[in-house]
Amino acid sequence: SSGINAEYGVYIMADDAAKRKRTFKKYTYRGIDLDKLLDMSSAELTQLVHSRARRRFTRGLKRKPMALIKKLRKAKRECIEGEKPEAVRTHLRNMIVTPEMVGSIVGIYNGKTFNQVEVKAEMIGHKMGEYSITNK
C-alpha cells in the first residue's frame, strides 16, 4: 500500500504545480483598486488619504507640484507603448504620490544626486523623499 501513496503524492504535487501559476495580488489602496483610483476626482481621492495629505490637497497644489505633474504626464504621453517613460528630475521631496504618477520614473534629489525611482502603486499617499535616502 506504500507504493500507492507514493504515486498518489506525485499526482498531488503535479496538480499543485499546475495551480500555482504565480498569481499577483491586485493592489488596493484603502480597499479601492488602482483602476478606480485613476478614475476618481481629486476631491474623492482627498477623502481617502491621511489627514496631513488631505490638508495639503485641500489647500491646493501650488505652481511647482503642478509643473511636476504636467512633466510626468508629458513624459508618459511621449514614451513608446510598453516602455518606461523618460525620467523627470525634481527637488520636490515633499510631493505626495498620487495614482496618476504610478508608472512614471522620477529623479528625486537627495542633496547631492538625483536618485531614479519608479513610482509604484504601493507608494500612493507617501512623500517622494521617503524613496530617496539623504545619508549614507
N, C-alpha and C positions, 0 to 999 in steps of 0.2 A: 504493500500500500504506500510505502515511502516514495516509490517511483512515480506514482500518480500525482502526489503532492508536488514533487519537483517539477513535473511537466506543467501542472496547474500554475505553479509560481511563475514559470516562464510566460505563460499566457497573460497573467495579470500584469507583468512588467511590460509586455508588448502593448497592452491596452493603455497603461499609464503614459508610455512614450507618445502614443497617438493622441491622447487627450491633452497633454501638456505641450501645447504649441506656442509657448511664450506669449501669453496674453498680457497686455499692458493695462494697468489700472487707469481708467479715464479720470483726468484731473478735474476736480471740482473746487471752487472757492466758496466756502461757506454754504455748501450744498447746491451750488449752481455751476453747471459745466461751462467750459470755455466758449463754446459756440453761443450760448445765451448771454454770456458776459459781453461778448463783442457786439451783440445786437442792442444791449442796454443803452439808455441815455446816460449822460454824465450825472444827472440828478439821482437816478436809480442806483448807479454804481456808488455814489457818495454815501447812500444809506447802508451799503454793505460793509464798507471799510471801517477800521477802528477810529476812535474819536479824534486823534491827532490828525490823521489823514483827512477825515471828514471836515475838520475845521479848515485845513489847508485848501481843500477843494471848494468849500462854500465861500471862502474869501476870494476865490478866483485865481486862475492861472495867469501869472504875470507874463511879461514880454519874453523873457529868456526861456522859461519852460515851454511856452507855446512855440517858440522858434525851434527848440529841440524836437518837439513832436512833429512839426512840419518837415524838418530834415529827415526824421525817421520814416515818415510817410513817403517822402520823395525817394529815399534810398530803396524802400520796399517796392515802389512802383517801377523804378528803373532796372531792377535786377531781373535776370533771366529766370523764367519759371523753373522751380525745383532747385535753385541755387540760393546760397546765403547772400543777403544784401551787403552792400558796402558798409564798412564801419563808420559810425558817426562819432566824432570825438566831442567830449563835453567836460566842463568843470562842475556841472550841476550834480554834486554828490547828494544833495538833499531832495532830488526829484523822486517822487513816489512812482513806482512802476504801475502802469495801467494795462488792462488787457490788450489795448491797441498796440502796445510796444512789443508784445510777445512775438518772438521770431527774429527780431532785429538784433544787430550787433552794435554795441555801444563801447566806445573807448572812454573809460571813466578815469579821470585824473586823480592820482593819489598824492600829489605834491611834487612828484618827480617825473613820472612817466604816465602814459595812458594805458591802462590795462584793458584789453579787449574782453568783453563779457557778452555772451549770447543770452539774451533775455528769454527766460523760460516761464511757463505758466505758474510755477511754484513761487516765483518772485513777486507776484501781484500783491500790492499793498505794502511792500518793503521799500526802503530807500536805496537808491543806486549805490551809495557809498558803502553799504554793507558788503558789496561784492568786489570792492577794490581796496584791499588792505593797505594801510598807510605806513606801517612799520615792518621791520624785518622779522 
